[in-house]
Amino acid sequence: MNPRWLLPVDGSLPALRAVDHVIAEALATPQELEVLLLNVQHPLPSDISRFVNADVIHDYHRETGDAALASARAQLHAAGIGHAEHVLVGEVAPTIVDFAREHDCGQIIMGARGLGTVAGLLLGSVTQRVIHLTDLPVVVIK
């Protein structure tokens, strides 16, 4: 199995449960795992970005992404699990899938629902779209 796992998080409770799952799996796996922690920020609407300096927008996305990663980062650090952190801007599900493909991830592990405003009946809409868009295994944590 490919030891590079993508862990997209948004700071929600289901995302943090996915972090717990990754920690448990990493501690039980004899093979060294590479965990890629990812937060995807929605682009700001054009009526805002048209009037705000690009550096300010970049800083906003970076700070918001770092805040969303904070709890996951702390959990992984406390467990002694190394990871790389990434904050991207774009449409969330396709950005997650593209990132996983570009970084040759073996699987995506994510929470069943995140902080999105539109949710599916059983799974969040982002989770449903990721499952639909990728050919990688997706582990969904409730």
Accessible surface in RSA format (square Angstrom, percent):
REM  Atomic radii and reference values for relative SASA: ProtOr
REM  Chains: A
REM  Algorithm: Lee & Richards
REM  Probe-radius: 1.40
REM  Slices: 20
REM RES _ NUM      All-atoms   Total-Side   Main-Chain    Non-polar    All polar
REM                ABS   REL    ABS   REL    ABS   REL    ABS   REL    ABS   REL
RES MET A   1   163.93  84.9  94.42  62.5  69.51 165.5 101.07  85.9  62.86  83.3
RES ASN A   2    48.33  33.3  34.18  33.0  14.15  34.1  24.07  57.9  24.25  23.4
RES PRO A   3    48.41  35.3  47.80  43.6   0.61   2.2  48.41  40.0   0.00   0.0
RES ARG A   4    67.28  28.3  67.28  34.3   0.00   0.0   4.88   6.7  62.41  37.8
RES TRP A   5     6.05   2.4   6.05   2.9   0.00   0.0   5.97   3.2   0.08   0.1
RES LEU A   6     0.00   0.0   0.00   0.0   0.00   0.0   0.00   0.0   0.00   0.0
RES LEU A   7     0.00   0.0   0.00   0.0   0.00   0.0   0.00   0.0   0.00   0.0
RES PRO A   8    10.21   7.4   5.72   5.2   4.49  16.3   6.08   5.0   4.13  25.7
RES VAL A   9     7.16   4.7   0.00   0.0   7.16  17.3   3.19   2.8   3.97  10.8
RES ASP A  10    43.47  30.5  38.49  38.3   4.99  11.8  28.00  65.9  15.48  15.4
RES GLY A  11    32.85  40.5   0.00   N/A  32.85  40.5  10.96  30.1  21.89  49.0
RES SER A  12     6.70   5.7   3.09   4.1   3.61   8.3   6.65  14.2   0.06   0.1
RES LEU A  13   116.89  65.1 108.88  77.9   8.01  20.1 109.93  77.2   6.96  18.7
RES PRO A  14    23.20  16.9  23.20  21.1   0.00   0.0  23.20  19.2   0.00   0.0
RES ALA A  15     5.22   4.8   5.22   8.1   0.00   0.0   5.22   7.4   0.00   0.0
RES LEU A  16    35.02  19.5  34.89  25.0   0.13   0.3  35.02  24.6   0.00   0.0
RES ARG A  17    88.75  37.3  86.62  44.2   2.13   5.1  43.92  60.0  44.83  27.2
RES ALA A  18     0.00   0.0   0.00   0.0   0.00   0.0   0.00   0.0   0.00   0.0
RES VAL A  19     0.00   0.0   0.00   0.0   0.00   0.0   0.00   0.0   0.00   0.0
RES ASP A  20    75.42  52.8  69.75  69.4   5.67  13.4  27.69  65.2  47.73  47.6
RES HIS A  21    55.79  30.5  49.94  34.7   5.85  15.0  31.63  32.6  24.16  28.1
RES VAL A  22     0.00   0.0   0.00   0.0   0.00   0.0   0.00   0.0   0.00   0.0
RES ILE A  23    21.98  12.5  21.98  16.4   0.00   0.0  21.98  15.8   0.00   0.0
RES ALA A  24    59.18  54.4  48.54  74.9  10.64  24.2  54.65  77.0   4.52  12.0
RES GLU A  25    69.01  39.6  68.81  52.1   0.20   0.5   5.24  10.1  63.77  52.1
RES ALA A  26    17.45  16.0   5.75   8.9  11.71  26.6   5.79   8.2  11.66  30.9
RES LEU A  27   122.71  68.3  89.63  64.1  33.08  83.2  92.60  65.0  30.11  81.0
RES ALA A  28    83.19  76.5  48.09  74.2  35.09  79.8  58.72  82.7  24.46  64.8
RES THR A  29    37.66  26.8  24.39  24.7  13.27  31.6  16.97  22.8  20.69  31.3
RES PRO A  30   141.15 102.9  96.83  88.3  44.32 161.1 110.62  91.3  30.53 189.7
RES GLN A  31    81.25  45.4  68.44  50.0  12.81  30.5  37.44  79.7  43.80  33.2
RES GLU A  32   153.39  88.1 136.95 103.6  16.44  39.2  64.96 125.6  88.44  72.2
RES LEU A  33    18.48  10.3   4.55   3.3  13.94  35.0   4.91   3.4  13.58  36.5
RES GLU A  34    77.36  44.4  72.90  55.2   4.46  10.6  34.24  66.2  43.12  35.2
RES VAL A  35     0.25   0.2   0.01   0.0   0.24   0.6   0.01   0.0   0.24   0.7
RES LEU A  36     6.08   3.4   6.08   4.3   0.00   0.0   6.08   4.3   0.00   0.0
RES LEU A  37     0.00   0.0   0.00   0.0   0.00   0.0   0.00   0.0   0.00   0.0
RES LEU A  38     0.24   0.1   0.00   0.0   0.24   0.6   0.00   0.0   0.24   0.6
RES ASN A  39     4.50   3.1   3.98   3.8   0.52   1.3   0.52   1.3   3.98   3.8
RES VAL A  40    16.07  10.6   1.23   1.1  14.84  35.8   1.23   1.1  14.84  40.3
RES GLN A  41    20.08  11.2  18.36  13.4   1.72   4.1   1.78   3.8  18.30  13.9
RES HIS A  42   123.94  67.7 116.25  80.8   7.69  19.7  81.42  83.9  42.52  49.5
RES PRO A  43    76.34  55.6  61.93  56.5  14.41  52.4  62.43  51.5  13.90  86.4
RES LEU A  44    44.73  24.9  31.44  22.5  13.29  33.4  31.59  22.2  13.14  35.4
RES PRO A  45    74.80  54.5  62.49  57.0  12.31  44.8  74.79  61.7   0.01   0.1
RES SER A  46    79.93  67.5  71.93  96.0   8.00  18.4  44.25  94.2  35.68  50.0
RES ASP A  47    86.28  60.4  78.47  78.1   7.81  18.5  28.45  67.0  57.83  57.7
RES ILE A  48    78.28  44.5  74.78  55.7   3.50   8.4  78.28  56.4   0.00   0.0
RES SER A  49    44.22  37.4  30.68  40.9  13.54  31.2  17.21  36.7  27.01  37.8
RES ARG A  50   163.20  68.5 127.34  64.9  35.87  85.4  65.00  88.8  98.20  59.5
RES PHE A  51   159.15  79.6 123.16  76.3  35.99  93.7 130.02  78.8  29.13  83.4
RES VAL A  52    53.44  35.2  42.23  38.2  11.21  27.0  46.38  40.3   7.06  19.1
RES ASN A  53    91.63  63.2  74.37  71.9  17.27  41.6  27.72  66.7  63.91  61.8
RES ALA A  54    78.46  72.1  66.55 102.7  11.91  27.1  68.97  97.1   9.49  25.2
RES ASP A  55   102.32  71.7 101.54 101.1   0.78   1.8  25.90  61.0  76.42  76.2
RES VAL A  56    84.62  55.7  82.33  74.5   2.29   5.5  83.42  72.5   1.20   3.2
RES ILE A  57    26.65  15.2  26.16  19.5   0.49   1.2  26.65  19.2   0.00   0.0
RES HIS A  58   117.11  64.0 112.36  78.1   4.74  12.1  73.84  76.1  43.27  50.3
RES ASP A  59    72.89  51.1  71.84  71.5   1.06   2.5  15.23  35.9  57.66  57.5
RES TYR A  60   105.26  49.1 101.11  57.5   4.15  10.8  67.75  50.9  37.51  46.2
RES HIS A  61    10.49   5.7  10.49   7.3   0.00   0.0   8.17   8.4   2.32   2.7
RES ARG A  62    92.14  38.7  90.10  45.9   2.04   4.9  41.16  56.3  50.98  30.9
RES GLU A  63   118.91  68.3 110.65  83.7   8.26  19.7  42.64  82.5  76.27  62.3
RES THR A  64    49.25  35.0  43.70  44.3   5.56  13.2  40.17  54.0   9.09  13.7
RES GLY A  65     0.00   0.0   0.00   N/A   0.00   0.0   0.00   0.0   0.00   0.0
RES ASP A  66    47.58  33.3  46.43  46.2   1.15   2.7  17.50  41.2  30.08  30.0
RES ALA A  67    72.91  67.0  49.65  76.6  23.26  52.9  57.15  80.5  15.76  41.7
RES ALA A  68    16.38  15.1   8.67  13.4   7.71  17.5  14.84  20.9   1.55   4.1
RES LEU A  69     0.00   0.0   0.00   0.0   0.00   0.0   0.00   0.0   0.00   0.0
RES ALA A  70    43.07  39.6  38.83  59.9   4.25   9.7  39.48  55.6   3.59   9.5
RES SER A  71    54.20  45.8  48.06  64.1   6.15  14.2  14.66  31.2  39.55  55.4
RES ALA A  72     0.05   0.0   0.05   0.1   0.00   0.0   0.05   0.1   0.00   0.0
RES ARG A  73    76.45  32.1  76.45  39.0   0.00   0.0  42.19  57.7  34.26  20.8
RES ALA A  74    59.58  54.8  50.10  77.3   9.48  21.6  56.84  80.0   2.74   7.3
RES GLN A  75    46.90  26.2  39.25  28.7   7.65  18.2  34.11  72.6  12.78   9.7
RES LEU A  76     0.00   0.0   0.00   0.0   0.00   0.0   0.00   0.0   0.00   0.0
RES HIS A  77   144.11  78.8 133.42  92.7  10.69  27.3  84.49  87.1  59.62  69.4
RES ALA A  78    91.71  84.3  50.25  77.5  41.46  94.3  60.61  85.4  31.10  82.4
RES ALA A  79    31.84  29.3   6.98  10.8  24.86  56.6  18.69  26.3  13.15  34.8
RES GLY A  80    67.82  83.6   0.00   N/A  67.82  83.6  36.17  99.3  31.65  70.9
RES ILE A  81    18.65  10.6  12.27   9.1   6.37  15.4  15.95  11.5   2.70   7.3
RES GLY A  82    57.73  71.2   0.00   N/A  57.73  71.2  43.46 119.3  14.27  32.0
RES HIS A  83    55.27  30.2  18.12  12.6  37.15  95.0  21.79  22.5  33.48  39.0
RES ALA A  84    41.06  37.8  33.78  52.1   7.28  16.6  39.95  56.3   1.12   3.0
RES GLU A  85    55.75  32.0  31.53  23.9  24.22  57.7  15.17  29.3  40.58  33.1
RES HIS A  86    50.47  27.6  46.80  32.5   3.67   9.4  32.62  33.6  17.85  20.8
RES VAL A  87    21.47  14.1   3.23   2.9  18.24  44.0   3.23   2.8  18.24  49.5
RES LEU A  88    61.79  34.4  59.27  42.4   2.52   6.3  61.79  43.4   0.00   0.0
RES VAL A  89    70.33  46.3  41.97  38.0  28.36  68.3  41.97  36.5  28.36  76.9
RES GLY A  90    13.28  16.4   0.00   N/A  13.28  16.4  13.28  36.5   0.00   0.0
RES GLU A  91   102.87  59.1  92.12  69.7  10.75  25.6  43.74  84.6  59.13  48.3
RES VAL A  92    22.22  14.6  20.73  18.8   1.49   3.6  20.73  18.0   1.49   4.0
RES ALA A  93     3.24   3.0   1.74   2.7   1.49   3.4   1.74   2.5   1.49   4.0
RES PRO A  94    33.46  24.4  32.33  29.5   1.13   4.1  33.46  27.6   0.00   0.0
RES THR A  95    23.09  16.4  20.06  20.3   3.03   7.2  12.86  17.3  10.23  15.5
RES ILE A  96     4.45   2.5   4.45   3.3   0.00   0.0   4.45   3.2   0.00   0.0
RES VAL A  97     4.61   3.0   3.90   3.5   0.71   1.7   3.90   3.4   0.71   1.9
RES ASP A  98    58.62  41.1  58.62  58.4   0.00   0.0  11.85  27.9  46.78  46.7
RES PHE A  99     7.20   3.6   5.61   3.5   1.59   4.1   6.64   4.0   0.56   1.6
RES ALA A 100     0.32   0.3   0.02   0.0   0.30   0.7   0.02   0.0   0.30   0.8
RES ARG A 101   150.81  63.3 130.81  66.7  20.00  47.6  72.93  99.7  77.87  47.2
RES GLU A 102   134.07  77.0  95.24  72.1  38.83  92.4  44.98  87.0  89.09  72.7
RES HIS A 103    64.70  35.4  59.30  41.2   5.39  13.8  44.25  45.6  20.45  23.8
RES ASP A 104    94.44  66.2  90.63  90.2   3.82   9.0  26.86  63.2  67.58  67.4
RES CYS A 105     4.61   3.5   0.00   0.0   4.61  10.8   0.00   0.0   4.61   5.0
RES GLY A 106    13.63  16.8   0.00   N/A  13.63  16.8   6.27  17.2   7.36  16.5
RES GLN A 107    18.42  10.3  18.42  13.5   0.00   0.0   2.11   4.5  16.31  12.4
RES ILE A 108     0.00   0.0   0.00   0.0   0.00   0.0   0.00   0.0   0.00   0.0
RES ILE A 109     1.27   0.7   1.27   0.9   0.00   0.0   1.27   0.9   0.00   0.0
RES MET A 110    10.58   5.5  10.58   7.0   0.00   0.0  10.58   9.0   0.00   0.0
RES GLY A 111     7.34   9.1   0.00   N/A   7.34   9.1   1.97   5.4   5.37  12.0
RES ALA A 112     8.55   7.9   8.55  13.2   0.00   0.0   8.55  12.0   0.00   0.0
RES ARG A 113    87.33  36.7  86.23  44.0   1.10   2.6  39.19  53.6  48.13  29.2
RES GLY A 114    41.09  50.7   0.00   N/A  41.09  50.7  12.29  33.7  28.80  64.5
RES LEU A 115   121.18  67.5  95.57  68.4  25.61  64.4  99.99  70.2  21.20  57.0
RES GLY A 116    54.55  67.3   0.00   N/A  54.55  67.3  30.63  84.0  23.93  53.6
RES THR A 117   140.84 100.2 101.37 102.8  39.47  94.1  84.46 113.4  56.38  85.2
RES VAL A 118   109.41  72.0 101.80  92.2   7.61  18.3 104.89  91.1   4.52  12.3
RES ALA A 119    53.71  49.4  24.86  38.4  28.85  65.6  24.96  35.1  28.75  76.2
RES GLY A 120    18.39  22.7   0.00   N/A  18.39  22.7  15.70  43.1   2.69   6.0
RES LEU A 121   162.61  90.6 139.81 100.0  22.80  57.3 145.36 102.1  17.25  46.4
RES LEU A 122   144.71  80.6 128.82  92.2  15.89  39.9 130.10  91.4  14.61  39.3
RES LEU A 123    44.52  24.8  44.52  31.9   0.00   0.0  44.52  31.3   0.00   0.0
RES GLY A 124     6.01   7.4   0.00   N/A   6.01   7.4   6.01  16.5   0.00   0.0
RES SER A 125    37.55  31.7  35.69  47.6   1.86   4.3  22.98  48.9  14.57  20.4
RES VAL A 126    48.22  31.7  46.27  41.9   1.95   4.7  47.30  41.1   0.92   2.5
RES THR A 127     3.67   2.6   3.43   3.5   0.23   0.6   0.00   0.0   3.67   5.5
RES GLN A 128    79.54  44.5  73.26  53.5   6.28  14.9  23.58  50.2  55.96  42.4
RES ARG A 129    98.01  41.2  96.95  49.4   1.06   2.5  46.67  63.8  51.34  31.1
RES VAL A 130     0.00   0.0   0.00   0.0   0.00   0.0   0.00   0.0   0.00   0.0
RES ILE A 131    75.32  42.9  64.98  48.4  10.34  24.9  65.20  47.0  10.11  27.4
RES HIS A 132   150.70  82.4 122.80  85.4  27.90  71.4  78.33  80.7  72.37  84.2
RES LEU A 133    67.41  37.5  45.02  32.2  22.39  56.3  47.48  33.3  19.93  53.6
RES THR A 134    20.17  14.3   3.11   3.2  17.06  40.7   3.17   4.3  17.00  25.7
RES ASP A 135   142.96 100.1 105.48 105.0  37.48  88.6  50.48 118.8  92.48  92.2
RES LEU A 136    44.17  24.6  35.39  25.3   8.77  22.1  35.86  25.2   8.30  22.3
RES PRO A 137    82.11  59.8  70.02  63.8  12.08  43.9  81.72  67.5   0.39   2.4
RES VAL A 138    34.29  22.6   5.24   4.7  29.05  70.0   5.28   4.6  29.01  78.7
RES VAL A 139    46.39  30.5  42.79  38.7   3.61   8.7  46.39  40.3   0.00   0.0
RES VAL A 140    44.37  29.2  19.11  17.3  25.26  60.9  19.11  16.6  25.26  68.5
RES ILE A 141    29.25  16.6  27.98  20.8   1.28   3.1  29.25  21.1   0.00   0.0
RES LYS A 142   178.29  87.0 157.45  96.6  20.83  49.6 105.76  95.2  72.53  77.3
END  Absolute sums over single chains surface
CHAIN  1 A     7832.5       6231.4       1601.1       4786.9       3045.6
END  Absolute sums over all chains
TOTAL          7832.5       6231.4       1601.1       4786.9       3045.6
